[in-house]
Each structure stands twice: as C-alpha cells, then as structure tokens.
Amino acid sequence: MISIIQSEMSTPYKVVNLKTFDPNKISFGSVRTGQIAGFKMQNIYYTDGGMKVRPMFKTPYMVSLFGLDRFEGGKPSISLSFKGHEESEKLTELLNAMNALDSRVKQNALDNSVQLFKKTLSEELIDDKHAKIIKYSYDKITGQLITKYAPCMKLKFQMDKQNQIKTDLYDAKGECITQVEETLTPKGLTMKALIMPSVCWASGGKFGLGMTLKQVKLNALPEPVGCLLSDDDDDDNDDNDDSEISSI
C-alpha cells in the first residue's frame, strides 16, 4: 500500500506507524468557520521527518459492535471494539494513540477556547464538552467506569456529494465490494481499517476530532444460509423441518 497520498489541500496524507507515533508532533491549523452557523473547525497535522502531513492510521482486526448505523438519516458510522486489547499489542498501540490524540485535541480546545467558544473555559468545562474518540462505559448513577465492557471508537464513512458512501471496502482476498452499506449492516463482523482524522470541530457546545474510514477490509463474511424450503417438501414432515431450522 502506498503510504503517502496527495490530498486535495496540497498537504499529503501519510500512514503513521503506531509504534513510533509521537503525539507531541501533532499540530493544528487556524480556526475556520463552517457553512453551518456556529460550526468551527481546524485541520490536524503531523510532522514526520520534517514534513507536515495529514496523518492516517491502520487498525488491526476489530469487531463491529452494532454494524453500520445511519442514525436518523445522518452520515453512516460504525463502532469498532477494543475487546481483547489487554492481550493484543497492536490493539493496545492503537488505543494508546487514540487516547493521546484525544488529549492533544482537549489541550488545543483549552488553548483556543475564546476562538472556539467565544470565552475562556476552565479545564473542567472543556473536559465536559469533549466528545472523545474513545468511548468508555460508565455507570449512569455512580459515574464509575464499567470495566467489563471494552472501550470502542465510532468512525464515520467518507461520503460523496450525492450522500453515497465512498469508503473503499474489500473482502478477505482484497477484492473490492461495491455494496458497502448492505455488507456492513450485520453486527459482529471482523474488519481492519485505514482511518484518518478529518477535522477538529466545535459546535453546539461540544467539540472533538472527527475520525473517518478511508478503507475497510473484512476478515471473512458469514456463509449465507440460503433458502431452506423446496417444492419437494412433504407437509407431513413440517415438525421435523422446524426442529432442524431451530438448530441452525
């Protein structure tokens, strides 16, 4: 895979090695106003070998918790689980990198709170407004971390001007799959991805870093069961057929 891709904004994209990722090499562009009222955004950059690039990251194989979700007609997204990260060096590297990105985004919002929120905010308020990349489960009453659930991250798909998914999807053999939404809707699929930070955003009293799927490769698709009925079936055997179907 080519590790450097020329972007539309002249700053190239580059795949950053998670083993050598240094969050101190992250920098942010100037605050810009979006087309939606009150929407602010900043580009995010990474300095690698003296060259400023737009960073991308490769994930190891991860499980899709709920399948592709297009909530209330909005942009489709998918949540990938870090389950098993305690025993996986690659998952731990990705988790650490995303947590480090969250920390840099939070510090940037703290440093630029006047431009982003029109007033100086405390670290406590900034933390409350932060929509983090990594999602942890907390008890709704006590606020304590629920450790039995693995953290996850929610990723958005690339979209074209017709609001169609343009994220590239491949099967386990590396062959392109064109029916992206239909293929990724089932939950529990295992996949690896090429992900990229899009922009730091601030809107509606919240802020965060958008994470976008550039490419997805599936480990394997479940085998289709197919039709279990035929014209030769005898009505007298219905009871036996029911027992067979229930065991599939």
C-alpha angles and dihedrals in degrees: 000000000000107000097200121059124180109237127215090249094057093250107110124232117233134186107241118212108240091213092061099031111137115193090200087070091063116106135174134226126231120293111264132187117238129217091261114079112259094011114132126183144178132194117238124222140186125208111221121174091343092307123112111227141167103251127232129183135206117223124208118235110303135175122249106230102202106003125242112337127197099186113207092337094305129129112310118249140176132209119221121200127226090208110154095022090133089068098033121080092194094051090047091051091052093045091050092048093050092047089050090051089051090053092051092048091050092050091048091053090049091051093046102034093125092056093042101038103015092243143060111268131196121241089251092056091044090053090051091053095047116112097200127211091227115060120205127187117245132184107257093219105038098025090225122146114261103220098186089075118069118230117255140191129224116222129192124219124238111254134199127221090272090057091250123139113259098175107124114245125196134182125231090278093053094253117143119255114205099188095073102159095044093046096049098042096090114087123235098042117149117225146152123220147196105228132185134191106242108189139327105246138191122192140139093013093305135095138187147134118280114227117202133194112235097172136002128196120191122219093213139326121236114257111255114245093214126197114333095192131081136180089245095063113120117227088224091067097056093110092055091046091054092054092050094049093050091057096055 
